[in-house]
Amino acid sequence: MDINKTLAKEFGLRQEQVDNTVELIDDDKTIPFIARYRKELTGSLDDQILRELYDRLMYLRNLEKRKEEVTNAITEQEKMTPEIEAAISAASTLVEVEDIYRPFKPKRRTRAGIARENGLEPLAELLMAQENSTAPEKAAEDYINEEKKIPDVQTALQGAMDIIAEDISDDADIRKKLRSLAGEKGELVSKAADPEAESVYMNYYEYSEPVPKVANHRVLALDRGEKEGFLKVSLTLDETLATDIIFGKYIKANNACGELVRAAAADGYKRLIFPSIEREIRSEMSAKAAEDSIKVFAANLRQMLLQPPLKNSVILGLDPGYAHGCKTAVIDGTGKVLDTAIIYPTGSAGAVEAAKKKVKQFIEKYGVTAISIGNGTASRETETFTADIIKEMSGNVSYMIVNEAGASVYSASKLAAEEFPEYDVSIRGAISIARRLQDPLAELVKIEPKAIGVGQYQHDMPQARMSEALGGVVEDCVNSVGVDLNTASYSLLSYISGINSAVAKNIVAYREENGKFTDRKELLKVPKLGKKAFEQCAGFLRVRDGKNPLDNTAVHPESYAAATSLLSECGFTLADISQGGAEGISDKADSLGLEKISSSLGIGVPTLTDIIGELRKPGRDLRDELPPPLMRSGDVMEIKDLKPGMELVGTVRNIIDFGVFVDIGVHEDGLVHISQICSKFIKHPLEAVKVGQVVKVRVLDVDVKRSRISLTMRLNDEEEKKAQQERRPKKKREDRRPKGFDASQLRNSSFRIKQK
């Protein structure tokens, strides 16, 4: 297999794009570096496509390696044939390769293996020939042997049939056809392990659905229900359809031998083939569901990490609680802790008043403009408490409920202890909650991605694969935003292209010992950060107010000469970059011609375009272009206040296969089913919404007892009709009727309209 050609075909890319990308990967270039600084070579492939291509490249390489191992194993047994060699070469999946290898794979002691040891293989071959002249019982008499525990004809025939059953089971072609049949015609069936037991899986106590139609989230729910002992799940397949495929290949005659082969084939299907295929199909379904769930988790995580930061704001973080109080922490615009306290907003009247007094002091003393409230235990009461304070102060303060998933994990971590050795574990949680509002990306990278909780069934996923996928998302987000070299924590720096945890710690240590970095080149003085690592990381690290204004941009040092020449050619200087950017450079470059400039500078047009964008807005943060987070300051509602028909504004908190959860300010998130997200058909909610997006919703139904809220994002009927009319093309419809067409001809039996 030519892997690069296969990749080009599968991804619909030019061959040179794939060849160049694979070469860069093999040269240990990271995905963020390739995506940003090698666009000419890859044809401007983005990081997500590059990661998909990388994953497929690794799969195909593993496939080729396994083919080689299987080929060598069969050859060593001196059983290789041109047909087997061709089948291995043509195999496109690891499953196909294993099917081919199955007959040659060392087996545990089976019934067929014992029969072979007892010399019954010739009898099996005689039965398989299905000659009319063969009398099975008569032929079996020659194999009776007391020493080998073959006391009679029936035992001999059964042993021969066991061999036939196993041989049919090892037929790669039969397995492939039956696996395909099970995938198309099989049904997934679920029953209650205990029909009287109440559980969240009651919808699956009597359930069946064709395999191709089972949604991924249902597969995951069934797997979990089975694992927890509430469900018994199985795969069913019409036995007649399955055995007909086997009989069609192996039954050659309608005689006594043919009947024994038929019985052996049926036994092989029930005992050996179907249980194996059932495991494979279910495993395949679970793997696909898990992979899709990981993709949804990754997409949600990407959107959550890239939520707009609340920059230059003094923020009060509240980590709610009952018995142990509400932990509070005030941070300044850079994330530095200014003050901390523990208050009791859910205690006695006196405790509540004391809590209010303390919060008001914080707001007045430090100029707090935003309050970040964790969404855990006592969040509801803390929100009401905060809203009351805002009303009483009539100040310019607002609040937001933030997802505190993983905050407790971080608070007790070694990283938190290193970062805040002077603070108690509980106070560290409040600091983290405040920083999550101030800069979600910088704070959330300190937490294991799967603990952030923006997916479904994340604890059931293959952990290694999920960690790999989510780690890639964090890496892409951190590098796409860029990092301030003089303020970033080592946990944030460790996600930068080319920098591992050890080097990140060395950067921080160097910074603490020598003071702020004044230019990017100074990185080469950091222990264990060599030229190769510098090439990978330099463009993603920012040095603000340094010696070279270009160090505060995403322009890579390798392109500094080109950037300086571009500025000169367009009538600007480096000083313009220091003073806010070369505004107008884009128009000037367009007038001179991008192709002409790129040729004279010796760089590609994609790189030139990126450089122009950076020179226009040096130090820009792509998150600043996104809508700001939804802050609240008004009355706090409860679920009992909601009525069908109410229109509200909320924030998308989580996206799953069948809908989205929206925070509408009542503590319990409401569910917008996928059918209620928009008027057009969508396969997945991610096509229409993002985590962190502010959306308008209307209440459909409220179940106070079960704390469930049903919402819709769709317009009402009149608005929808108006929207459809606006979307409809205005141009006059073309008359495609034949010249001289007369509608009366439709009533004439001699006139026909052909339908394609």
QUIKATA-V680016 format. One record per residue. N is the residue number from 1. RES is the residue in one small letter. PHI is phi in whole degrees, -180 to 180 (999 if undefined). PSI is psi in whole degrees, 0 to 359 (none if undefined). OMEGA is omega as a letter, one per 40 degrees, with the letter a starting at -180 (999 if undefined). Layout:
n,res,phi,psi,omega
N,RES,PHI,PSI,OMEGA
N,RES,PHI,PSI,OMEGA
//
This chain:
n,res,phi,psi,omega
1,m,999,131,i
2,d,-88,100,a
3,i,-60,317,a
4,n,-63,321,i
5,k,-66,321,i
6,t,-63,317,i
7,l,-63,317,a
8,a,-60,319,a
9,k,-69,315,a
10,e,-66,322,a
11,f,-94,356,a
12,g,65,39,a
13,l,-111,162,i
14,r,-70,148,a
15,q,-60,321,a
16,e,-67,328,i
17,q,-61,313,a
18,v,-67,314,a
19,d,-58,315,a
20,n,-67,318,a
21,t,-64,315,i
22,v,-62,320,i
23,e,-63,320,i
24,l,-66,319,i
25,i,-63,316,i
26,d,-68,341,i
27,d,-91,14,i
28,d,65,26,i
29,k,-79,139,a
30,t,-79,159,a
31,i,-61,313,i
32,p,-59,320,i
33,f,-65,315,i
34,i,-62,315,a
35,a,-64,322,a
36,r,-89,317,a
37,y,-114,7,i
38,r,-132,41,a
39,k,-65,325,a
40,e,-63,325,a
41,l,-78,324,a
42,t,-94,354,a
43,g,74,32,i
44,s,63,38,i
45,l,-68,137,a
46,d,-83,171,a
47,d,-63,327,a
48,q,-69,317,i
49,i,-65,319,a
50,l,-62,321,i
51,r,-70,322,i
52,e,-63,318,i
53,l,-65,319,i
54,y,-61,313,i
55,d,-60,317,a
56,r,-69,323,i
57,l,-60,315,a
58,m,-65,321,i
59,y,-63,312,a
60,l,-66,324,i
61,r,-67,321,i
62,n,-65,323,i
63,l,-62,313,i
64,e,-64,322,i
65,k,-65,317,i
66,r,-67,322,i
67,k,-58,317,a
68,e,-64,319,i
69,e,-64,316,a
70,v,-67,317,i
71,t,-59,315,i
72,n,-64,320,a
73,a,-65,318,a
74,i,-70,322,i
75,t,-64,320,i
76,e,-63,332,i
77,q,-83,358,a
78,e,59,38,a
79,k,-120,8,a
80,m,-71,136,i
81,t,-129,161,i
82,p,-58,327,a
83,e,-68,316,i
84,i,-66,318,i
85,e,-61,319,i
86,a,-67,321,a
87,a,-65,319,i
88,i,-64,317,a
89,s,-63,324,a
90,a,-83,345,a
91,a,-61,134,a
92,s,-110,357,i
93,t,-138,159,i
94,l,-64,327,i
95,v,-63,317,i
96,e,-63,319,i
97,v,-62,317,a
98,e,-67,326,i
99,d,-63,318,i
100,i,-66,322,a
101,y,-78,341,a
102,r,-50,312,a
103,p,-65,339,a
104,f,-103,356,a
105,k,-77,136,i
106,p,-57,129,a
107,k,-112,155,i
108,r,-70,169,a
109,r,-69,114,a
110,t,-113,172,i
111,r,-60,318,i
112,a,-67,322,i
113,g,-63,319,i
114,i,-65,319,i
115,a,-63,321,i
116,r,-66,318,i
117,e,-60,329,a
118,n,-87,8,i
119,g,79,25,a
120,l,-93,2,a
121,e,-63,319,i
122,p,-60,323,i
123,l,-66,321,i
124,a,-62,318,i
125,e,-65,324,i
126,l,-65,317,i
127,l,-66,320,a
128,m,-64,332,i
129,a,-68,331,i
130,q,55,44,i
131,e,-75,139,a
132,n,-63,334,a
133,s,-80,352,a
134,t,-89,126,i
135,a,-102,111,a
136,p,-55,311,a
137,e,-62,318,i
138,k,-63,316,a
139,a,-65,327,a
140,a,-72,339,a
141,e,-60,329,a
142,d,-69,348,a
143,y,-108,3,i
144,i,-68,128,a
145,n,-156,109,a
146,e,-62,322,a
147,e,-62,325,i
148,k,-92,13,i
149,k,59,43,i
150,i,-120,81,a
151,p,-77,339,a
152,d,-149,177,a
153,v,-63,318,a
154,q,-63,321,i
155,t,-65,320,i
156,a,-65,314,a
157,l,-65,321,i
158,q,-64,319,i
159,g,-62,317,i
160,a,-64,321,i
161,m,-68,327,i
162,d,-63,320,i
163,i,-64,315,i
164,i,-62,315,a
165,a,-59,317,a
166,e,-70,322,i
167,d,-62,318,i
168,i,-66,321,i
169,s,-63,329,a
170,d,-86,0,a
171,d,-73,110,a
172,a,-61,322,a
173,d,-66,316,i
174,i,-63,315,i
175,r,-61,318,a
176,k,-62,316,a
177,k,-67,319,a
178,l,-72,326,i
179,r,-65,319,i
180,s,-64,318,i
181,l,-62,316,i
182,a,-64,324,i
183,g,-70,333,a
184,e,-96,321,a
185,k,-113,352,a
186,g,-71,163,i
187,e,-127,140,i
188,l,-93,125,a
189,v,-121,139,i
190,s,-135,137,i
191,k,-132,159,a
192,a,-75,135,i
193,a,-67,323,i
194,d,-139,102,a
195,p,-57,339,a
196,e,-86,343,a
197,a,-75,135,i
198,e,-91,136,i
199,s,-161,173,i
200,v,-74,356,a
201,y,-102,17,a
202,m,-62,334,i
203,n,-65,343,a
204,y,-108,13,i
205,y,-70,332,i
206,e,-138,89,a
207,y,-140,140,i
208,s,-153,146,a
209,e,-157,140,i
210,p,-57,138,a
211,v,-51,314,a
212,p,-65,342,a
213,k,-100,354,a
214,v,-72,119,a
215,a,-69,152,a
216,n,-59,320,a
217,h,-68,333,i
218,r,-74,324,i
219,v,-59,314,a
220,l,-66,322,i
221,a,-66,317,i
222,l,-64,317,i
223,d,-61,316,a
224,r,-69,317,i
225,g,-60,322,i
226,e,-69,317,a
227,k,-63,324,a
228,e,-85,358,i
229,g,88,9,i
230,f,-90,337,a
231,l,-125,152,i
232,k,-118,113,a
233,v,-112,138,i
234,s,-148,167,i
235,l,-110,135,i
236,t,-119,149,i
237,l,-148,137,i
238,d,-57,114,a
239,e,-65,325,a
240,t,-63,315,i
241,l,-60,319,a
242,a,-70,310,a
243,t,-69,333,i
244,d,-61,325,i
245,i,-65,318,i
246,i,-70,314,a
247,f,-61,322,a
248,g,-61,332,a
249,k,-94,326,a
250,y,-108,339,a
251,i,-88,112,a
252,k,-103,337,a
253,a,-146,153,i
254,n,-97,70,a
255,n,-139,188,a
256,a,-61,317,i
257,c,-65,319,i
258,g,-61,322,i
259,e,-67,322,i
260,l,-68,321,i
261,v,-65,320,i
262,r,-61,315,i
263,a,-65,320,i
264,a,-66,320,i
265,a,-65,317,i
266,a,-63,319,i
267,d,-65,317,i
268,g,-61,322,i
269,y,-67,310,a
270,k,-68,317,a
271,r,-88,327,a
272,l,-116,310,a
273,i,-76,305,a
274,f,-63,315,i
275,p,-57,323,i
276,s,-68,315,a
277,i,-68,323,i
278,e,-59,315,i
279,r,-63,317,a
280,e,-65,315,a
281,i,-64,315,i
282,r,-66,320,i
283,s,-64,319,i
284,e,-63,316,i
285,m,-63,317,a
286,s,-66,319,a
287,a,-65,318,i
288,k,-66,316,i
289,a,-62,319,i
290,a,-65,317,a
291,e,-64,317,i
292,d,-66,322,i
293,s,-65,321,i
294,i,-64,322,i
295,k,-64,319,i
296,v,-65,315,i
297,f,-58,315,a
298,a,-63,317,i
299,a,-65,317,i
300,n,-63,317,a
301,l,-63,317,i
302,r,-58,314,a
303,q,-68,324,i
304,m,-69,318,a
305,l,-65,328,a
306,l,-95,16,i
307,q,-63,144,a
308,p,-60,134,i
309,p,-78,157,i
310,l,-99,83,a
311,k,-75,154,i
312,n,53,34,i
313,s,-118,141,i
314,v,-86,123,a
315,i,-122,138,i
316,l,-103,118,i
317,g,-95,132,i
318,l,-119,119,i
319,d,-105,97,a
320,p,-63,155,i
321,g,-173,163,i
322,y,-99,276,a
323,a,-61,320,a
324,h,-94,10,i
325,g,79,178,i
326,c,-102,118,a
327,k,-81,136,a
328,t,-128,150,i
329,a,-151,136,i
330,v,-106,130,i
331,i,-123,150,i
332,d,-87,188,a
333,g,-65,345,i
334,t,-104,0,a
335,g,94,1,i
336,k,-72,137,a
337,v,-76,126,a
338,l,-100,324,a
339,d,-165,158,i
340,t,-144,161,i
341,a,-169,165,i
342,i,-119,125,a
343,i,-122,169,a
344,y,-129,75,a
345,p,-75,354,i
346,t,-114,12,a
347,g,-91,214,a
348,s,-70,171,a
349,a,-58,320,i
350,g,-66,320,i
351,a,-66,321,i
352,v,-65,317,i
353,e,-64,320,i
354,a,-65,323,i
355,a,-65,317,i
356,k,-62,318,a
357,k,-61,317,a
358,k,-65,316,a
359,v,-65,318,i
360,k,-63,323,i
361,q,-62,316,i
362,f,-60,314,a
363,i,-62,315,a
364,e,-74,318,a
365,k,-69,318,a
366,y,-106,358,a
367,g,70,42,i
368,v,-62,131,i
369,t,-114,345,a
370,a,-144,145,i
371,i,-120,129,a
372,s,-108,122,a
373,i,-115,127,i
374,g,-68,148,a
375,n,-95,24,a
376,g,-90,211,a
377,t,-56,135,i
378,a,69,14,i
379,s,-63,320,a
380,r,-59,310,a
381,e,-67,322,a
382,t,-67,326,i
383,e,-66,316,i
384,t,-62,316,i
385,f,-58,315,a
386,t,-66,317,a
387,a,-62,322,i
388,d,-64,319,i
389,i,-63,316,a
390,i,-61,319,i
391,k,-64,317,a
392,e,-68,328,a
393,m,-88,336,a
394,s,51,36,a
395,g,-101,179,a
396,n,-89,63,a
397,v,-125,139,i
398,s,-134,169,a
399,y,-135,165,i
400,m,-147,140,i
401,i,-84,125,a
402,v,-114,154,i
403,n,-73,117,a
404,e,-97,14,i
405,a,-54,129,i
406,g,87,353,a
407,a,-63,319,i
408,s,-68,325,i
409,v,-63,315,i
410,y,-65,316,a
411,s,-56,324,a
412,a,-94,5,a
413,s,-81,163,i
414,k,-64,324,i
415,l,-61,314,i
416,a,-65,322,i
417,a,-65,323,i
418,e,-70,323,a
419,e,-77,321,a
420,f,-131,66,a
421,p,-65,337,a
422,e,-84,353,a
423,y,-111,149,i
424,d,-69,157,a
425,v,-53,317,a
426,s,-65,322,a
427,i,-69,326,i
428,r,-59,327,i
429,g,-64,319,i
430,a,-66,322,i
431,i,-63,316,a
432,s,-63,319,a
433,i,-64,321,i
434,a,-66,317,a
435,r,-70,334,i
436,r,-65,330,i
437,l,-81,322,a
438,q,-69,314,i
439,d,-153,88,a
440,p,-54,317,a
441,l,-63,309,a
442,a,-61,329,a
443,e,-88,319,a
444,l,-72,339,i
445,v,-68,347,i
446,k,-81,351,a
447,i,-112,142,i
448,e,-57,126,a
449,p,-50,320,a
450,k,-68,343,a
451,a,-84,354,a
452,i,-76,335,i
453,g,73,49,i
454,v,-124,48,i
455,g,-149,204,i
456,q,-138,137,i
457,y,54,35,a
458,q,-63,334,a
459,h,-79,350,i
460,d,-97,357,a
461,m,-78,156,i
462,p,-61,112,a
463,q,-64,323,a
464,a,-65,316,a
465,r,-66,319,a
466,m,-66,318,i
467,s,-62,320,i
468,e,-64,313,a
469,a,-66,314,a
470,l,-71,325,i
471,g,-61,323,i
472,g,-64,322,i
473,v,-65,313,i
474,v,-60,316,i
475,e,-60,314,i
476,d,-62,317,a
477,c,-66,313,a
478,v,-61,316,a
479,n,-73,328,i
480,s,-70,328,i
481,v,-82,321,a
482,g,91,160,a
483,v,-133,138,i
484,d,-75,114,a
485,l,-61,333,a
486,n,-96,355,a
487,t,-128,344,a
488,a,-68,142,i
489,s,-74,162,a
490,y,-68,334,i
491,s,-66,324,i
492,l,-74,317,a
493,l,-63,329,a
494,s,-68,345,i
495,y,-91,355,i
496,i,-72,141,a
497,s,-50,127,i
498,g,85,357,a
499,i,-115,125,i
500,n,-99,180,a
501,s,-61,319,a
502,a,-64,315,i
503,v,-67,323,i
504,a,-61,317,i
505,k,-65,323,i
506,n,-65,324,i
507,i,-64,313,i
508,v,-63,318,i
509,a,-63,318,i
510,y,-63,319,a
511,r,-64,318,a
512,e,-69,327,a
513,e,-82,323,a
514,n,-110,357,a
515,g,89,186,a
516,k,-61,149,i
517,f,-72,138,i
518,t,-105,343,i
519,d,-158,166,a
520,r,-66,327,a
521,k,-60,336,a
522,e,-64,341,i
523,l,-59,330,a
524,l,-66,348,i
525,k,-88,349,a
526,v,-73,131,i
527,p,-55,136,i
528,k,70,9,i
529,l,-108,94,a
530,g,-90,189,a
531,k,-65,323,a
532,k,-67,317,i
533,a,-67,321,i
534,f,-61,317,i
535,e,-58,319,a
536,q,-73,321,a
537,c,-97,333,a
538,a,-53,316,a
539,g,-68,342,a
540,f,-97,355,a
541,l,-105,133,a
542,r,-107,138,i
543,v,-118,104,a
544,r,-83,140,i
545,d,58,37,i
546,g,-92,190,a
547,k,-68,320,a
548,n,-112,118,a
549,p,-57,334,a
550,l,-68,341,i
551,d,-68,346,i
552,n,-100,21,i
553,t,-128,175,i
554,a,-90,10,i
555,v,-69,129,a
556,h,-77,143,i
557,p,-52,331,i
558,e,-66,345,a
559,s,-110,10,a
560,y,-60,318,a
561,a,-62,317,i
562,a,-65,319,a
563,a,-65,319,i
564,t,-65,318,i
565,s,-66,321,i
566,l,-62,315,i
567,l,-58,313,a
568,s,-63,317,a
569,e,-66,330,a
570,c,-98,5,i
571,g,86,28,i
572,f,-124,171,i
573,t,-133,170,i
574,l,-62,331,i
575,a,-61,327,i
576,d,-63,326,i
577,i,-67,320,i
578,s,-66,333,a
579,q,-99,25,i
580,g,115,349,i
581,g,122,158,a
582,a,-89,75,a
583,e,-65,129,a
584,g,99,355,a
585,i,-67,331,a
586,s,-66,314,i
587,d,-65,320,a
588,k,-64,317,i
589,a,-65,320,i
590,d,-62,320,a
591,s,-68,329,i
592,l,-81,337,i
593,g,99,115,a
594,l,-63,320,i
595,e,-61,317,a
596,k,-65,316,a
597,i,-65,315,a
598,s,-62,323,i
599,s,-66,317,a
600,s,-70,330,a
601,l,-89,346,i
602,g,75,30,i
603,i,-130,162,i
604,g,-79,162,i
605,v,-62,318,i
606,p,-59,317,i
607,t,-67,319,i
608,l,-60,315,i
609,t,-61,317,i
610,d,-63,318,a
611,i,-63,317,i
612,i,-59,316,i
613,g,-61,321,i
614,e,-71,322,a
615,l,-70,331,i
616,r,-69,317,a
617,k,-133,76,i
618,p,-63,140,i
619,g,75,14,a
620,r,-69,151,i
621,d,-116,117,a
622,l,-58,337,a
623,r,-71,339,a
624,d,-67,340,a
625,e,-84,353,a
626,l,-90,157,i
627,p,-60,141,a
628,p,-68,160,i
629,p,-65,153,a
630,l,-82,109,i
631,m,-96,147,a
632,r,-119,152,i
633,s,-150,352,a
634,g,-88,203,a
635,d,-66,146,i
636,v,-97,128,i
637,m,-98,162,i
638,e,-117,166,a
639,i,-60,329,a
640,k,-69,342,i
641,d,-80,344,a
642,l,-77,140,i
643,k,-133,145,i
644,p,-54,136,i
645,g,101,343,i
646,m,-66,137,i
647,e,-106,131,a
648,l,-137,168,i
649,v,-115,133,a
650,g,-142,178,a
651,t,-118,130,i
652,v,-68,120,a
653,r,-99,323,a
654,n,-152,147,i
655,i,-123,129,i
656,i,-127,180,a
657,d,-59,322,a
658,f,-105,9,i
659,g,165,194,i
660,v,-134,148,i
661,f,-103,130,a
662,v,-121,129,i
663,d,-82,114,i
664,i,-111,16,i
665,g,86,22,i
666,v,-123,24,i
667,h,76,309,i
668,e,-86,128,i
669,d,-74,143,i
670,g,-92,151,i
671,l,-101,127,i
672,v,-103,109,i
673,h,-65,152,a
674,i,-54,328,a
675,s,-72,346,a
676,q,-108,8,a
677,i,-78,316,i
678,c,-154,168,a
679,s,-76,335,i
680,k,-86,159,i
681,f,-74,132,i
682,i,-131,146,a
683,k,-81,331,a
684,h,-148,145,a
685,p,-56,331,a
686,l,-61,342,i
687,e,-70,340,a
688,a,-122,335,a
689,v,-136,165,i
690,k,-133,153,i
691,v,-63,134,a
692,g,91,350,a
693,q,-71,138,i
694,v,-88,125,a
695,v,-132,155,i
696,k,-94,135,a
697,v,-135,161,i
698,r,-126,138,a
699,v,-75,128,i
700,l,-97,315,a
701,d,-156,151,i
702,v,-133,126,i
703,d,-114,93,a
704,v,-63,319,a
705,k,-60,317,a
706,r,-97,5,i
707,s,54,48,i
708,r,-121,134,a
709,i,-124,126,i
710,s,-105,127,a
711,l,-123,165,i
712,t,-136,147,i
713,m,-108,2,a
714,r,-80,149,i
715,l,-71,160,i
716,n,-72,171,a
717,d,-56,314,a
718,e,-66,317,i
719,e,-64,323,a
720,e,-67,318,i
721,k,-61,318,i
722,k,-64,319,a
723,a,-65,321,i
724,q,-64,320,i
725,q,-65,322,i
726,e,-69,328,a
727,r,-79,341,a
728,r,-71,136,i
729,p,-58,140,a
730,k,-87,339,a
731,k,-67,153,a
732,k,-66,137,a
733,r,-68,134,a
734,e,-71,134,i
735,d,-85,109,a
736,r,-100,12,a
737,r,-73,148,i
738,p,-59,149,i
739,k,-60,133,a
740,g,82,13,a
741,f,-66,136,i
742,d,-126,123,a
743,a,-58,333,a
744,s,-65,342,a
745,q,-66,336,a
746,l,-63,337,a
747,r,-90,356,a
748,n,-90,122,a
749,s,-62,342,a
750,s,-84,352,a
751,f,-99,130,a
752,r,-127,143,i
753,i,-110,121,i
754,k,-84,130,i
755,q,-107,131,i
756,k,-92,none,999
//
